[in-house]
């Protein structure tokens, strides 16, 4: 089978991966690192919760569970036994943008890992009896999430911030939606999204390249590029958020109130994303974190944090705090943080906090370097770049961070946080 190989030029020394467009339509990403003794083998699909139809709420996550329950070649339980038998680590995860499956094992087992993952992703049996047995497991997971008041606070934040957009739905679904899933529904969802045109096969480590490519050909031999269409792009236009939205939640297990404030922000590939990442690190990272030193060390608040949460169709920036209810109400806490952000904006323009910007930037760059030491983190980074359709820029994060200046952080702060449109969710004890 003939492969078309696309190798990016002009990338940093550590971005030495090759991108291969397989005739089936799949994207193959190989990062050969001969000094590594293990290989991470991962399959990434544009099939996260945001790609569900309304009646499929929770199906992306449920299907992630279901593909472990037998394939055309492996009986129930055989997949886990085989991976355990060669000392590998198997798992999967679902987000709103993607679902991925991975095995990390010694280099010699990369072909076996591909065989197993390919069976799971492309050839699950989705038998009625196994689906019925898995429903109580997922429904219990949903109930546990509903019992977590802080998880509910975050979900309410997302629901309000992304109202009318697929990002506004939670990943797990509801007990009712999951209980309604039929085998034919799961099979239709699988056929729509689990196909090569929607798939990246990522292998990182000291694997044998010829063996890996041969196994990929075997996995995809019956697939053709014309058989399927790529998943529709997520809408990047959201209904405008013109004014503040405030929501109060109550839970008998909560002893101190907490506030979560969310702002609409840019996608993970936007040019301002690095500046927002630096801003989040300034607010919450390191010993000189702005919100911690100003509010927590001084005893004003119990906790204060902020951070940028990137996503494919549009990210968010979050601010959070907890405090003694006798001292403040939630509006006063939000004003305290807002005024500190106004002061930080002025400091950035005057050059008073240049060292904080540099320190935050250095910490983020350091994490980027450390992430290059583990094959699983490299593979995940490549997978995320595929999901965002941004493989050409993979490996440029260091340079993008290096270019962030105080004025860039100030601009991002003013544009996305010092504005009247936000969602504030306050969580308190019982009324």
N, C-alpha and C positions, 0 to 999 in steps of 0.2 A: 504494500500500500504506500502511495507516495505522500509525503508530508511536506507542507509548505512551512519554512522556518523564517520567522521574523525576529531579528536581533536588533535591539535598540542601541544606537551609537550615542556617544557624548554623555552617557550616564556616569554617575560616580563609580569608583572602583568596586564598591561593594554591591552594586546593582548588576551582577553578572548573570542574571537569569536569561533564559531563552524562551521565547513565546512561539508556540507551534500551533498553526491552524490545521486541525485534523480534518480530513475529508468528510467526516460525519457531521461537522459543524462545531464540535467541541473545541475548547481552547486548552491547550496543554502548556503548562508552565513548569520548566525544569530549572532548578538552581543546584548545580553540582558543586559540592564542597568536599573534596577528597580527604580533608583532615577530620571530618566528622565520622563518628562510628555508628550513628543512628540516622535514620531517614524518617521524615514526616511525610506521610502520604495523605492528601486531603482532597475531597470532592466538594466543590462549592457550587451552589445553585441559586439563581435569582428566583427564589420560591419562598420568600419569607411571608410573614403575616400580612404585609401590606399588599400582597398580590392576591389575597382572598377576595372572592365575591361576598356580598353581605351574608348570604346563607351559609357561607363556609367559615364563619368566624371560629377560629381555633384550629382549623384543619391543617395548616402548615405545621404546627407543633405536634398535633396528633399523628400526622403522617411520619414525622421524625421518629416517633415511638414505634409505629406500626411496621416500618421497614426492617426493624430488628427481629420481627416475629416470623421469619422464614422467607426463603426465596426459591426460585426454580431449582437451585442446586443444593441449598443448605436448609436442613430441617430446623425447627424451632430450638434454640439453644446451641446449635452447632457453630454459629458465627462466633459467639463469645468464647466457646471452648477452643476453637482453632486459634484465635488471637492470643488467648491465655497460654496455649500450648507453645507458641513461639516467643513468649515473653513480651508481647506487644501491649499497647494501651489503646483502647477503642472508646470513642465517645462521639457525641454529636451535639449540636446546638441550633436553636432557631432564634432569629431576630426579626425585626420588621422588614429588613432589606434582604435577608438571605437565610438559607439553612446550609449547614456544612457538616460533613462526616469525616472523621480522621482516625488514622492508626499511626502511632509512633512505635518504631521497632528497629532492631538491628538492620544494617544496610542490606544484608542478604535476603531479608524478608519483605523488601519493598514490592517485588512482583506479587507475592501472596497477598499483601495488603491491598494492592490494586484489584486483584481478583475478587476479594471479599467485598470491598467497597463498591465495586462495579455491580456485583450481584445485588447488594442491598439497594442501591440507588436506581438501577435500571430494571431489575427483575424481581421485585417483591411479589409474593403471592397474595397478600392482603386477604387472607381467609376469614370468613365470617366469624368462626369460633374464636380466633385469636384477637380479632377486633373487639368482640364482645368482652373478652377477658381483659383487654387493655383499657377499656372505658373507665372502670372504677379507679384504676391507677391514676389516670389523668384527671378525673373528677376530684379525687382526693388532693391532687396537686393544686387544683383551682381553689378548693376550700381552704387549704393552708395559706394560699396567697391572700384570700379574702380576710383571713384572721390576722394578717400583718397590717396594722394601721398605717405604717409608713409606706408600705407598698401601695396601699390604696390611695394614699396622698399623692404619690408619684403618678399613678395611673389616672387620677382625676386631673392632675396637671396636664398630662399629655392629651387627655380627652378634650379639655378646654382649649389648649394651645393649638391643637391641630383639628379643631372642629370642622367636619366636612371632608377631611382628608384621611386616607387609609392609616396614616400614622396615629390617628386618634383612637384606634381600636387597640385593645390589649392583645397580647400574644396568645395567652392560654385559652381564650374564649370563655364561654359560660358552661355550667353544668348542663343546661338545657340544650345549647348548641352542640356540644360534644355528644350528648346522648342521642341526638338525632342523626348522627353520621351513619350512613349505610355503606357497605362495601363498594357499591357502584359509585357513590359520591367520591370516595377516596380514590378509586381507580380513575375517575374522570379528572380529578385534581392532579393526580400523578401524571396522567397522559399529557395534560396541558402544560405542565411546568418541569417535569423531570425528564428532560430530553437533552441530547448533546448540544444543541444550539444555545441552551441555557446553562451550560455546564463548563466549569473549569476544573481540570485535573492538575493538582499542584504536587510536585515531589521535590523535596529539599533534603540534601544530605550527601553521603558518600555512596550512593546507589550505582548500580551498573546501568548505564544509559541505554545500551542496546536491549537489555532484558526488559527494562521498564517500557520502552517504546513498543517492543513486541507484545507485551502484556496489554498495553493500551489498545493496540490494533485488535487483539483478540476480544477485548471488552466491547469494542465499538464496531465489530465487523459487520453486523447486521443493520447498522444505522447509516442513513444517507443524509446529506445536508439539506435535501429538498423535502424531507419528510415532515419537518416541524418548523414552526416560527419561533423566533426569540420572544420571551415574555414582554408584554407591553411595558413601556417605560412608566415609572411612577409619575403622577402629575407633580410638577414643581411649582405650580401656581396654587396658592392657597387663598381661601377667603380672607379678606383683609381683617386685621385686628386693630381697630381704631382707638379703643378705650380700655381702661382697666377692667378686668373680670376678677371678682373676689368670690371665693367659695369657702364655707366653713364645714369641717368634718368633726365628728365627735366619736370618741371611743373610750369605753370604761377602763381600758388598760393603759391609757396615756396619763402620765402624772405631770409632765411639764409641756406647755404648748410648743408647737414648732410651726415654722412658716417656710413655705417653698414658693419662690417667685420664679416664673419662667418667662423668657423673652424669645421671640422668633429670631433665628440667626441664619447663617449661611450654610450651604452644603459643605461636605468634607473636601471637595475639590476647588472651592472658591478661593480666590486670591487672598481674601481676608481671614481665612480659616487659621493660618499660623498666628496671626496677631491675636485672635480670640483665644487660641490655646495658651499663648504667653500671658494674656490677661488672667485667665483662669489660674495659671500657675502662680502669678503674683498674688492673687487673692487668697489662695489656699495652700500653696506648696512651700516647703522649707521652713526654717526657723524664723524667718522674717515675713511670713505670710501676712498680708495687710489686714485682712479681717480678723485673724487670730490675735495679732499683736494689739490691735486697736480695741477689740471688743471682749475677747475671751480672757486674755492676760489681765485686763483691767477689771474683770468681774462684772462687766456690763451684761454679757450674754454667756450662756453655757456653751454654745457652739455657734460658729459662723463659718460659712464656706461659699465658694462659688466655682463654677467650672463650665467649660464648653463641651457640649455633647454633639459631635458631628453625625451626620447621616447623609444618605445619597440625595434625597429630594429636598432637604432643608433641615438644618440643625437647630439646636436650642442652646441658650445659655441659662444656667440655673444659679440662683442665690438661695441660701437656706440659713436658718437660725433657730435656736431654742433658747428659752429664757424663763425667769421667774414670773409667773402670771401676776404677782402682786406689784411688780415694778412697771410693766408696760402692757399695752395691748398690741395686737399684731400690726396695726397701722403705724404705731409709733416705732416699732422695730423696723418696719420697712423704711420709714423716713430716716432712721439712724443710718441704715446701710446706704440709702440713696444719697444722703448728704456726704457720706464718706467717699462714695464714687465720684461725686461732683468735685470734691477736694482732690481726689486722685487724678482726675482729668486735668485740673489746673497744674498739679505737680508734674505731670507728664509733659505738658506744654512748656513749663519753665525749666525742665531738665533736672528737677530736684530728685527724681527717683530713677535716674539712668542706671544706677548700679543694681536696683531691684529688677529692672527689665533685663539687664545682662545676666543676672543670676538666674532668673526664671528661664531665660532662653538656654543657658548652659545646662540646667537640669533636664530640660526637655531633650536637648541634644544628647546628653549623657544616657538617657533612657533609650534613645534611638540606637546608640552604640551597643548598650547592653543587650537590647533585643536581638542584635545580630549574632549573639553567642548561642542562641537556642534555635534549632531547626524548626521547632513547632511555631515559634513566634515569627520567624521569617516566612514560613508557609502561610500563616494567618494574614500577615501583612500583604503578601501577594494575592491571596484570595480576596481580601477586601478591596484591593486595587482593581481586580477583575470586576467585582460587583459594581463598583463605581465607574466602570469603563474608563479607568485612568492608569492603565498599565504603563503607558509611555512615560509617566511621571513618577513611577515607583522608584524609590531610592533617592528622590530629590528632597526628602523631608528635612534633612540636615541643612541643605542650602537654603530652603525656604525659611527655616527658622533663623538662620544666620542673617538673613536680609531684614528681619523685623526690627524696626527702630521705635523709639518711644513715641514718635509722632503717629506711627501706624497703630500702636496700641491705643493712643488717645482717640484716633479717628474711629476705631472699632467700638471703643467704650461709649463715645458720644452717639454713634449711629444706632447701636443695638441695645444699650442699657439705659442711657439717659433719655428716655422717651416715655410718653404717657401710656403706651400700649403694652400691657403685660397681663399675666395670669398669676394671682396670688391665692394659694390654698393654705388655709390655717387648720391645723389639727390640734384639738383640745380634748381634755377629759370629758366625762359625762356632763350634760347640761344641768 
